[in-house]
Amino acid sequence: MDRKMANRKLIRLSQLKNKLATENLEEIDWVTFGVIVKKVTPQSASNGRTFSIWRLNDLRDLNECVSLFLFGEVHKEHWKTDQGTV
């Protein structure tokens, strides 16, 4: 993990909204980790393609979640991922 995180900045999901407002994250190499705390049943978009929505949290502040929308190949590959997965 130390090797993977070398020269990268960890931003907690619960800090992401504030960091996006105050820093230019496109200029730094950053990572975040999240736990799938809720999965919405796969939905169909207006174009007929199916997508998933996950609510992610860092377990530090359960009121601060990030919604992640999965489309295309990402949806096909990961839609069965279990709630509780990191």
N, C-alpha and C positions, 0 to 999 in steps of 0.2 A: 504494500500500500504506500509506503514511503516513496518508492520509486515512481509509482503512478502519480503521486501528488506533487512531485518535485516541480518547483517553479509555477505551481498553480495555487489559486486562492480558493478556499472553501467558503461558500456563502450558504448559510442555512436557508431552507425554504421560508422559514418565518421571517427572515431578514430581506428576502428577495424584493418585495414591493418597495421598501425603503431604499435599497441599493439601486434599483432601477431609476428611482427619482433623483438620486444624489450622485451617482457615478456613471461613467460611460463604460458599461461592461463589455462593449465590443472591443475595447482596447486592451483588455486583460484576459488571461487564460484562467477561467474559473470553472468550478464544478459544484454540484449540489447533490444531495442524497435525499430521497423521500421514500415514505412507506405508502403503499396504496391503502388508504383508509376507507374508500368507497368506490364502487364500480357501478356505473349506470348500465342497464341493459343495452346492448348494441342498438344503435339507431340507424335509420335510413335517411340519407341526405336527399335534397330535392332532385339530384341527378341520379338517384337510385343506388348510389354506392353506400356501403355500410361503414360506420365508424363507431368508435368507443370513446367514452369519457371516463377518466379516472380522476379522483380527488386524492392529492398527495399531501402529506404532512411530514414534518421532521420530528414529531412527538415532543417538541419543546413547548409549543403553543398550539393547542388543539383547535383554537379558533381561527388560526391562519392556515388556510389550505390553498393549494394551487390546482387549478383544473388543467388537465392534460388531455388534449383531443388526439386520438390516434386514427389516421386515415391510411388508405392504400395498403401497401405491403406491410407497414408497421402494424396496422390493425390486424391483418391476416395472421401475422406471426405471433402477436402478443395478446390477442383479445381473451384468451383463456387463462392468462396469468392470474393467480389467486390474490384475493384481497389479503393484505398483510405482508405481501412481498416487498422487499426493499429494492 
